[in-house]
Amino acid sequence: MKLLVIDEEFPYPLNTGKRLRTFNLTYQLTKHADVSYLAYGDENSEAFKHFKANNITPYAVQPVDLRQSGLKFYFKLFANLFSKYPYIVTSHYSQQFADKLNRLVEEEKFDVVIVEWTPYAKYIEQLTSCKKIIVAHNIESDIWKRYSENETNPAKRFYIKHQYSKLIQFEKECFNWVEGATAVSAIDASFIEKLNLKYKPAVIENGVDLEFFHPMEKQIKPNRLVFTGSMDWRPNQDAAEFFVKQIFPLLRKEIPDIEAYFVGRKPPQHIIDLGKTEGIVITGMVDDVRDYIAEASVYIVPLRIGGGSRLKILEAMGMKKPIVSTSIGAEGLEVTDKKDILIGDTPEEFCRLVLNALADRQLADSIAQQGYELVHAKYKWSSIAEKLIHYLKSL
């Protein structure tokens, strides 16, 4: 079987949830198929070389300008008001990428083209010579719906709602351009299935590298909390602001020396500024996220916006950490509240659960142990990849 994956980038280094999922599953596919990868990037980059070294044939296209500042950016936002397509589709589209894709499909005779992010489905709208599937890491429209619900600026809220309506229409169309689709949770698969499709989407869960994320012999800091995730992703930014502004003050009243670390690359200035709050640490990029998880007493997931499922939870479970999360943070995973995770949605509930986990070592250890057993039973990359290859062969 010959497969071509198209994506926004070559997912390396493995420092985001999407990169971890995409690379690990793509690498596992090489054990069953001939895999090529088309993405924006540089042939001289470490990412390009990493793919070649792992038996994946890479093809690079000159990246588009995705900077979110300056006059050109705001002009693009304004111009998109008059486009049929959402901004996350038009901003990533280039004729050079489309031409390269069409040439590769004609020359290499791929059996399946895998669209690794829903907005990139525009590239395969007219493709008829092979099977196509969309990998839905999230339901994009659902994320933008939640953006609008949490946005307080009227002008921004108007624009976000406008994008949301375009995304709804785009998803209705693009999932009908393909012969298959995968989602990371049953919730997301159910959404896709309602779009009048001729096929049934498959649930291909997120996984975790349990040889990498494992319990470590480090001294645990008694009142330290940790959150990990790319801080250039808006749901993670919202989670940090929600926690620091609404939950952390409640915790400080009970434990004055409590501290919370937010670990992840590319924090924008408004997230860096949260570090001015006593007890809050914004690390930026770190060499090894495991060091920070290992030292924490409790792993926190205060997400209010999201979709798909959270690799960060699986990583923390692999390292045997008690987790306190919102319902949205735990969405899409086969977790059980009060057994392998603690779930609270209001600032008061979240605060109470964190305090309980810090005060009751028996509770914390039980939650951590159950989570550790869950992730080892259900979330190994190798077994998840076997489900994916079976689905691809069934198309």
C-alpha positions as CSV (number, residue, x, y, z in Angstrom):
1,M,0.0,0.0,0.0
2,K,1.3,3.5,-0.9
3,L,0.3,6.3,1.3
4,L,0.8,10.1,1.0
5,V,0.2,12.3,4.1
6,I,-0.3,16.0,3.6
7,D,0.2,18.4,6.5
8,E,1.0,21.9,7.6
9,E,4.6,21.0,8.7
10,F,6.9,18.1,9.3
11,P,6.0,17.2,12.9
12,Y,9.4,17.5,14.6
13,P,10.7,18.1,17.2
14,L,8.0,16.2,19.1
15,N,7.0,19.0,21.4
16,T,3.2,19.4,20.7
17,G,0.3,17.1,21.0
18,K,-0.4,17.1,17.3
19,R,3.2,16.5,16.4
20,L,3.4,13.6,18.8
21,R,0.3,11.9,17.5
22,T,1.1,12.6,13.8
23,F,4.7,11.4,13.9
24,N,4.1,8.3,16.1
25,L,1.2,7.1,13.9
26,T,3.0,7.9,10.7
27,Y,6.1,6.0,11.9
28,Q,4.0,3.0,12.9
29,L,2.4,3.1,9.4
30,T,5.8,2.5,7.8
31,K,5.8,-1.0,9.2
32,H,2.8,-1.8,7.0
33,A,3.0,0.5,4.0
34,D,5.2,2.8,1.8
35,V,4.7,6.2,3.3
36,S,5.4,9.7,1.8
37,Y,4.9,13.1,3.5
38,L,4.2,16.4,1.8
39,A,4.3,19.5,4.0
40,Y,5.5,23.1,4.2
41,G,9.2,23.1,5.3
42,D,12.8,23.1,4.3
43,E,14.8,20.2,2.8
44,N,17.8,21.2,4.9
45,S,15.9,21.2,8.2
46,E,16.3,18.7,11.0
47,A,12.7,17.7,10.7
48,F,13.1,16.8,7.0
49,K,16.2,14.7,7.8
50,H,14.4,13.1,10.8
51,F,11.7,11.9,8.5
52,K,14.1,10.4,5.9
53,A,16.0,8.7,8.7
54,N,12.7,7.0,9.9
55,N,11.8,5.5,6.5
56,I,9.3,8.2,5.5
57,T,9.8,9.9,2.1
58,P,9.5,13.7,2.7
59,Y,8.6,16.4,0.1
60,A,8.9,20.0,1.1
61,V,7.1,23.1,-0.1
62,Q,8.1,26.7,0.6
63,P,6.1,27.8,3.7
64,V,3.4,30.4,3.5
65,D,3.5,33.5,5.7
66,L,1.5,32.7,8.8
67,R,2.6,35.6,11.0
68,Q,-0.2,37.0,13.1
69,S,0.9,40.6,13.3
70,G,1.4,43.6,11.1
71,L,-0.7,45.4,8.5
72,K,-0.6,42.4,6.0
73,F,-2.1,40.1,8.6
74,Y,-5.0,42.4,9.4
75,F,-5.7,43.0,5.7
76,K,-5.9,39.2,5.3
77,L,-8.4,39.0,8.2
78,F,-10.5,41.7,6.6
79,A,-10.3,40.2,3.1
80,N,-11.4,36.8,4.5
81,L,-14.8,38.4,5.4
82,F,-15.7,38.1,1.7
83,S,-14.3,34.6,1.2
84,K,-16.4,31.4,1.2
85,Y,-13.7,29.6,3.1
86,P,-12.6,30.2,6.8
87,Y,-9.4,32.0,7.5
88,I,-7.6,28.9,8.7
89,V,-8.2,27.4,5.3
90,T,-7.3,30.4,3.1
91,S,-4.2,31.3,5.2
92,H,-2.7,27.9,4.7
93,Y,-3.4,27.5,1.0
94,S,-0.8,28.0,-1.7
95,Q,-0.9,27.2,-5.4
96,Q,2.7,25.8,-5.1
97,F,1.5,23.2,-2.6
98,A,-1.5,22.3,-4.7
99,D,0.7,21.9,-7.8
100,K,3.2,19.7,-6.0
101,L,0.4,17.5,-4.6
102,N,-1.1,17.0,-8.0
103,R,2.2,16.1,-9.6
104,L,3.0,13.6,-6.8
105,V,-0.4,11.9,-7.0
106,E,0.0,11.6,-10.8
107,E,3.6,10.3,-10.7
108,E,3.5,8.0,-7.6
109,K,0.0,6.5,-7.9
110,F,-0.8,6.5,-4.2
111,D,-3.5,4.3,-2.9
112,V,-4.6,6.8,-0.2
113,V,-4.0,10.4,0.5
114,I,-4.3,11.2,4.2
115,V,-5.2,14.8,5.0
116,E,-3.6,15.4,8.4
117,W,-5.5,18.5,9.4
118,T,-9.1,19.3,8.3
119,P,-8.3,22.8,6.9
120,Y,-6.0,21.1,4.4
121,A,-8.9,19.2,2.8
122,K,-9.3,22.1,0.3
123,Y,-6.2,20.6,-1.5
124,I,-8.0,17.4,-2.3
125,E,-11.4,18.7,-3.3
126,Q,-10.8,17.9,-7.0
127,L,-8.7,14.8,-6.4
128,T,-10.3,11.7,-8.0
129,S,-7.4,9.3,-8.9
130,C,-7.0,7.8,-5.3
131,K,-8.9,7.4,-2.1
132,K,-8.7,10.2,0.5
133,I,-9.3,10.5,4.2
134,I,-9.4,13.4,6.6
135,V,-7.7,13.0,10.0
136,A,-9.8,15.2,12.4
137,H,-7.6,16.0,15.4
138,N,-10.4,18.2,16.6
139,I,-13.8,19.3,15.3
140,E,-12.6,22.8,14.2
141,S,-16.0,24.4,14.3
142,D,-16.6,23.2,17.8
143,I,-13.3,24.9,18.9
144,W,-14.4,28.2,17.3
145,K,-17.8,27.9,18.9
146,R,-16.1,27.7,22.3
147,Y,-13.8,30.6,21.4
148,S,-16.9,32.7,20.8
149,E,-18.5,31.7,24.1
150,N,-15.5,32.7,26.0
151,E,-14.6,35.9,24.1
152,T,-15.6,39.2,25.9
153,N,-14.6,41.7,23.2
154,P,-17.7,42.4,21.0
155,A,-15.7,43.0,17.8
156,K,-13.6,39.8,18.3
157,R,-16.7,37.8,19.2
158,F,-18.4,38.9,15.9
159,Y,-15.4,37.9,13.8
160,I,-15.1,34.5,15.6
161,K,-18.8,33.8,15.1
162,H,-18.4,34.6,11.4
163,Q,-15.5,32.1,11.2
164,Y,-17.5,29.5,13.1
165,S,-20.3,29.7,10.6
166,K,-17.9,29.3,7.7
167,L,-16.2,26.3,9.4
168,I,-19.6,24.6,9.9
169,Q,-20.2,24.9,6.1
170,F,-16.7,23.8,5.2
171,E,-16.9,20.7,7.4
172,K,-20.3,19.8,5.8
173,E,-18.6,19.9,2.4
174,C,-15.1,18.6,2.9
175,F,-16.1,15.4,4.8
176,N,-18.1,14.6,1.7
177,W,-15.1,15.0,-0.6
178,V,-13.4,12.0,0.9
179,E,-13.9,8.2,1.2
180,G,-13.1,8.1,4.9
181,A,-12.3,10.0,8.0
182,T,-10.8,9.4,11.5
183,A,-11.5,11.1,14.7
184,V,-9.7,10.8,18.1
185,S,-12.9,10.3,20.1
186,A,-16.4,8.8,19.8
187,I,-17.8,12.3,20.4
188,D,-16.0,13.8,17.4
189,A,-16.8,10.7,15.2
190,S,-20.5,11.1,16.0
191,F,-20.3,14.8,14.8
192,I,-18.7,13.7,11.5
193,E,-21.2,10.9,11.0
194,K,-24.1,13.3,11.1
195,L,-22.8,15.1,7.9
196,N,-24.8,12.8,5.5
197,L,-21.7,10.7,4.7
198,K,-21.4,7.6,2.5
199,Y,-18.9,6.1,4.9
200,K,-18.5,5.5,8.7
201,P,-15.7,7.4,10.3
202,A,-13.3,5.5,12.5
203,V,-12.2,6.3,16.0
204,I,-8.4,6.3,16.2
205,E,-7.6,7.4,19.7
206,N,-4.6,9.4,20.8
207,G,-1.8,7.4,22.4
208,V,1.4,7.8,24.3
209,D,5.0,6.6,24.1
210,L,5.1,4.8,27.4
211,E,8.8,4.1,27.1
212,F,9.4,7.8,27.2
213,F,6.6,8.9,29.6
214,H,7.2,6.8,32.6
215,P,7.5,7.4,36.4
216,M,10.8,9.1,37.3
217,E,12.8,9.1,40.5
218,K,12.6,12.8,41.3
219,Q,11.8,14.6,44.5
220,I,8.2,15.8,44.4
221,K,7.6,19.4,45.4
222,P,4.8,19.2,47.9
223,N,2.7,22.2,46.8
224,R,3.6,22.4,43.1
225,L,1.1,22.0,40.2
226,V,2.0,21.7,36.6
227,F,0.3,22.2,33.2
228,T,2.0,21.3,29.9
229,G,1.2,22.3,26.4
230,S,2.1,24.6,23.5
231,M,1.3,28.1,24.7
232,D,0.9,29.4,21.1
233,W,-2.4,27.4,21.0
234,R,-5.4,29.5,22.0
235,P,-7.2,26.8,24.2
236,N,-4.0,26.4,26.3
237,Q,-3.7,30.2,26.6
238,D,-7.4,30.4,27.8
239,A,-6.7,27.6,30.3
240,A,-3.7,29.4,31.7
241,E,-5.7,32.7,32.1
242,F,-8.7,30.9,33.6
243,F,-6.6,29.1,36.1
244,V,-4.4,32.1,37.1
245,K,-7.2,34.6,37.3
246,Q,-10.1,32.6,38.7
247,I,-8.7,29.4,40.4
248,F,-5.3,30.3,41.7
249,P,-6.4,33.1,44.1
250,L,-8.7,30.6,45.8
251,L,-5.9,28.1,46.2
252,R,-3.5,30.8,47.6
253,K,-6.0,31.6,50.3
254,E,-5.7,28.0,51.6
255,I,-2.0,27.3,50.7
256,P,0.0,30.6,50.6
257,D,3.1,28.9,49.2
258,I,1.4,27.0,46.4
259,E,2.9,27.3,42.9
260,A,1.8,26.4,39.4
261,Y,4.1,25.9,36.4
262,F,2.9,26.4,32.9
263,V,5.3,24.6,30.7
264,G,5.3,25.0,26.9
265,R,6.8,26.7,23.9
266,K,6.0,30.1,22.4
267,P,4.0,31.8,25.1
268,P,2.7,35.2,23.8
269,Q,3.3,38.3,25.9
270,H,-0.1,38.2,27.7
271,I,0.8,34.7,28.9
272,I,4.3,35.7,29.9
273,D,2.7,38.5,31.9
274,L,0.8,35.9,34.0
275,G,4.2,35.0,35.5
276,K,4.2,38.3,37.3
277,T,1.6,36.7,39.7
278,E,3.4,35.4,42.8
279,G,3.6,31.6,42.6
280,I,3.0,31.4,38.8
281,V,5.9,30.3,36.6
282,I,5.7,30.5,32.7
283,T,8.7,28.5,31.5
284,G,8.5,28.8,27.7
285,M,10.3,26.1,25.8
286,V,12.1,23.5,28.0
287,D,14.6,20.7,27.2
288,D,12.5,17.9,28.8
289,V,8.9,18.4,29.9
290,R,9.2,15.2,32.0
291,D,11.4,16.9,34.6
292,Y,8.6,19.4,35.3
293,I,5.8,16.7,35.4
294,A,7.9,14.5,37.7
295,E,8.5,17.2,40.3
296,A,4.8,18.2,40.5
297,S,2.4,16.9,43.1
298,V,-0.7,17.4,40.9
299,Y,-1.1,17.7,37.1
300,I,-3.8,20.2,36.2
301,V,-5.8,20.5,33.0
302,P,-8.1,23.7,33.3
303,L,-9.2,23.7,29.7
304,R,-12.4,25.4,28.7
305,I,-11.9,25.2,24.9
306,G,-11.0,22.1,23.0
307,G,-11.9,19.1,21.0
308,G,-10.4,15.7,20.2
309,S,-8.6,14.4,23.2
310,R,-5.7,15.4,25.4
311,L,-2.3,13.7,24.9
312,K,-1.1,15.7,27.9
313,I,-3.4,13.7,30.2
314,L,-2.1,10.4,28.8
315,E,1.5,11.6,29.3
316,A,0.8,12.5,32.9
317,M,-0.9,9.2,33.5
318,G,2.2,7.4,32.0
319,M,4.3,9.2,34.6
320,K,1.8,8.2,37.3
321,K,0.6,11.6,38.3
322,P,-2.8,12.5,39.9
323,I,-4.8,14.7,37.5
324,V,-7.4,17.4,38.1
325,S,-9.2,18.4,34.9
326,T,-12.2,20.1,33.6
327,S,-14.8,18.1,31.7
328,I,-13.6,19.6,28.5
329,G,-10.0,18.8,29.4
330,A,-10.9,15.1,29.8
331,E,-13.2,14.9,26.8
332,G,-12.6,12.1,24.4
333,L,-10.7,9.8,26.8
334,E,-12.1,6.7,28.5
335,V,-11.6,8.1,32.0
336,T,-13.7,7.8,35.1
337,D,-14.2,10.7,37.5
338,K,-13.0,9.9,41.0
339,K,-11.3,6.7,39.8
340,D,-8.4,7.6,37.5
341,I,-9.0,11.4,37.3
342,L,-10.7,14.2,39.3
343,I,-13.1,16.4,37.3
344,G,-14.3,19.9,38.2
345,D,-15.6,22.7,36.0
346,T,-16.1,25.8,38.2
347,P,-13.2,27.6,39.9
348,E,-14.6,26.5,43.3
349,E,-14.8,22.8,42.3
350,F,-11.4,22.8,40.6
351,C,-9.9,24.4,43.7
352,R,-11.5,21.9,46.0
353,L,-10.2,18.9,44.0
354,V,-6.7,20.3,43.9
355,L,-6.7,20.8,47.6
356,N,-8.0,17.3,48.2
357,A,-5.3,15.8,46.0
358,L,-2.6,17.7,47.8
359,A,-3.9,16.9,51.3
360,D,-4.9,13.3,50.8
361,R,-1.9,11.3,49.7
362,Q,-3.9,8.1,49.6
363,L,-6.4,9.6,47.2
364,A,-3.7,11.1,45.0
365,D,-1.8,7.8,44.8
366,S,-5.0,5.9,44.0
367,I,-5.9,8.3,41.2
368,A,-2.4,8.1,39.8
369,Q,-2.2,4.3,39.9
370,Q,-5.5,3.8,38.2
371,G,-4.6,6.3,35.5
372,Y,-1.3,4.5,35.0
373,E,-3.0,1.2,34.6
374,L,-5.6,2.7,32.2
375,V,-3.0,4.2,29.8
376,H,-1.0,1.0,29.7
377,A,-4.1,-1.0,28.9
378,K,-5.6,1.2,26.2
379,Y,-3.3,3.9,24.8
380,K,-0.1,2.3,23.2
381,W,0.8,3.7,19.8
382,S,1.4,0.3,18.2
383,S,-2.0,-1.0,18.9
384,I,-3.7,2.2,17.8
385,A,-1.8,2.2,14.5
386,E,-3.0,-1.3,13.8
387,K,-6.6,0.0,13.9
388,L,-5.7,2.8,11.5
389,I,-4.0,0.5,9.0
390,H,-7.0,-1.8,9.1
391,Y,-9.3,1.1,8.4
392,L,-7.2,2.3,5.4
393,K,-7.2,-1.2,3.9
394,S,-11.0,-1.3,4.2
395,L,-11.6,1.8,2.1
